[in-house]
Amino acid sequence: MIDVIEAVKKAEPALGPYVLVLRGDARALAAPDRFTPEALAWIEANAPGGRLAQVDVLLSPYPGAPPAARTLTVAAFGDSRQLAAFATAWTADPLDDEDETAV
């Protein structure tokens, strides 16, 4: 995964050092090029300046394979705290509030 982040940083240095590559099925995404309204509201409240970008990179699907072009969806943040807060809120499985009784 570090190689993927380094490829993104090299392809789009203007995004800065605090980037997170999102899977296509990420809860934060309404489409590959836009956040859901809820994720966008969260970013505006908790990580002002956070943004979404599409970045074209060359990646090998496995070691030794020739690189292939891929377009990645990337969330970029102003600092590491914003990135960590976003990752915690939007990339983890949501917790179920039901049936949380003390044993």
N, C-alpha and C positions, 0 to 999 in steps of 0.2 A: 504494500500500500504506500510505503514511503516513496517508491519510484513513481507512482502515479501522481502524488502531490508534487514531487520535484518536476515532473513533466508539465504539470499545470502551471507552476510558478515560472518555469522557463518560457512556456508559450504565451503567458499573459502576466508579465511582471507588474503591470499596473494594478492587479488585484491585491497585491501586498502579500505578506507572509502568512496571513491567517485565513486559510481556505479549507473548505470541507467539500469533498466530492460526494454528491448525493446520488443514491440509487434511483432508478426510474420510478420505483414504487414507494418512494419516501412519502410519509404522511404530510410533510410540509409542502409538497408540490401538487398544484392543480394541473400542471402540464410541465413538460421539460423546461419551458422558458418562463414559468411564473409560479410564484408561491400561492398557496391557498389564501383566502382572505384572513383566516385565523392566524396563519403563520406570519403573514405580512403585518397584521396588527401587533403580534408578539414582537416582531423585529422593530417596529416603530417605537414600541414602549420600552424594550429592553436592550436593543442593539442598534441605536440610530446609525444610519450610514451603511448598515448591512445590505448586501445586494446579491442578486443572482446573475450568473453569467453562463453562457455556453462557450466552452473552450475546446478547440480542435487540437488533438495531440496524436502522436504516434506511439502506440504501445504494443508490446509483444504479448500475445495471448498466453504464452508459457515460455519458460527459459529456453533460449536457443531458436525460437521461432522468429521469422521476420516480422518487424513492426507493421502494424496495420493502423490506418486512420480511424480515430474514434472521436465522437463529440461527447463531451462530458458536461453534466450540469454541476455547477460549482457555486457554493455560497461563500461569500467573502465578507470578512469582518474587520473592524478597526483594531481590535486587540484580542489577545488570547482568552480573556475572561468572557467576552461576547461569544466567541466561537464555542467555548466550553459550555456556556449556558444554553446556547442554541442546540448543541449536540445533545445535551441532557434532556432538554424539553421536547425536541422534535425527531430525534433518531432512535430513541429507546422505545420499547413497547409501552403503550400507555398502561398505567396501573388500573386494575379494576377496583372500584370502591365497594363492591358487593362482597359480602361474607368475610369481612375482616374482623372477626371477633377474637378476643383474647382467649388463649388456651389455658 
